[in-house]
Amino acid sequence: MVPALLWIFSARTSIRIHPIDENEEPHMKTDSEIRSDVEAELKRDVCLADPSDIAVIVKDSVVTLTGFADSWLDRYYAQRAAKRIKGIRGLANNIQVRRPEGGQPTDAEIARDAAAAIKREIPSVADSIMVIVSDGYVSLEGTVEWHYQRELAQKAIRGVKGIKNIVNAIDLKPAWARSS
């Protein structure tokens, strides 16, 4: 049996990508290959401020990120970078958020900064979203009309210093549902 070939055709040329063999097993990356790929991706990610305090552990193609990040946003960027690696079957993000200089901001400072960030990003619904902070853990509550507003609220506060985790409990209630 002759293996099939995958071809890409364009207006000017055709390119042979690779042979397809139904009997061939796909190459599974080893844990050390995955670890090296994740570490390289963390260093390559320009959004991540300082990946030097992040350790990567891989067992059975499941990646665990540990260590410290300066903000919740850096924790998120590290997770996003690791998810880009092929061959990962699972991902656990155990990165702890700490504030290197000046200590941990108070919950009141975090709530004030988060509320200001939401007002800057989506002023039309900022008054309908409440920020609740307990020991650096933020919960967003309230009601908005559209899902994108719910997502924008969470995205807006990712860069606020001192946030350890965010729970988005904002309810969706379309305008037509409110009137009935």
N, C-alpha and C positions, 0 to 999 in steps of 0.2 A: 504494500500500500504506500503510495506517495503522500508525504505530508502536505497538507494544504498550506498555502502562503497567504499572509496578510498583506494586502497592497493598499496604498493610498494613492488616489488619482487626483491630479489637479489639472488645470487647463494647460499647463506647460509640460509637466513631467509626471511620471509615476515613481513612487519610492517603495522599495521592498523593506518592510519593517523587520520582520523576523518570521521564521518558519513556525507553524503551529503543529505540534505533535500531541495528539490526544493521549498517548500512552505516557508522556513525560510528566513527572511530578513537578509542580511548581517549586522553585527554590525557597525554602524556609530559612529566614535569617536566624543565626544563632543569637543567644542572649547577649554575648559580647559584641556582636555586630550591631544589634539594636542599641545597646548602651552607647557605643561609639557614635552612632548616628544621632542619637538624642543629644548627647553632649555637644557634638558639632553644631547641631541645629540651635541649641541654646546660645552658643557663642555667636552664631551667625545672625540671630534675630536682633535687628536694630532697635526694636521697641523695648526689649528687655534691658533695664539699666545696668544691672551687675549680676551676671549668672555665676560668679565665682563662689557664692555661698549656697549653691544648689547642687545636691548630690543626686545621682541617678542609680537606681537599683533595678535590675531586670531578672525575673525568674519566670520561666515558662512563657515568655513573650509578654508578660505583664510588667509594665513600667511603674515604678514608684518614685515620685519626686519628693525629696526631703531637703531640709535645710531652712534657710531664711530668705525673705524678700523684704524690701523696704516699704512696699505698698501692696494693697490688694490687687492693683492693676498689674504689678510685676508678677505676682502669683498667677494671675490669669494669663499673661503673656507666656510664661514658662509652660503652662498647661497647653496653650494653643500651639506652641512650637513643638512640643512632644507629640501632639496629635497628628502632626504633618508627616510623621515617619511611618513608612509602610512596614507591615509585619507585626505591628503592635496589636495584641488581642484585648488588652485592658490597660487602664491608666488610673493610678491613685495619686492624688495631689495632696501630699502631707506637708507642703511648704508652710512654715509659720511666718506670719507677717509681724515685723518689728520695726520700730522707729529708731534708727541709729543715733541721731543727735537730738538733744532736747527732751528725751523721754517720750512716753506715750501721751498723746493728747487726751484730755478728759472726754467723757461721753458727750458732754454739752458742746464742746468744741467740734467734735465729729458731727453731731446732729446739725449744728449751725452751718458748718462747711458743706455738708451733704444737701441740706435744704437750699443753700445758695447755689450749688452746682445744678440742682434740678430746676431752679427758677431761671438760671442762665440758659439751660439747654432747651427746656420746654415751658416757657412762661405761661402758656395758655391753660395748662392743667396743674401748675405747681401748687396752687392752693387746695387742690383736691387730693394731694399726696402727703401723707404724714411719715416722717422719718423717726423711727424708734431705735435707740441705741442702748445696749447693755454690755458693758465690758468690751467694747470694740466690735461687737456683733450687731449688724444693722438689719432692721426689718423695715421694708417699705409697705405701707398700708394705704388704702384709699380706693377710689373708684375712678376709672378713666373710660373714655368712649372707644378707643382703638387699641389694638394689641401693640402697635409700634410705639405708642406713648408709654406703655408699660415697660417695654424693652429700653426705650430711650432713658427713662428714669433710672434704671439700673446701670446702664452704660455711663450716665452722667456722673455717678458717684464713685465709679471704679478708681479714679485717681485721688480720692480724698485720703489723706494720710491718717493712719491709725485704724482703718477698717480691717478687721480680721476675716469677716465673712459677710455675705449679703443674702438675705432671704427676700425674694420678691413676692409679696402677698397682695399685690394690687389686683383688685377685681375689675373685670370688664363688664360694662353695662352700656350697650349702644343707646343712642339718643331715642330711637324709636321704642325701646323697651322701657325707658323711664316714663314716657308719657302714658303708657297703658297701665 
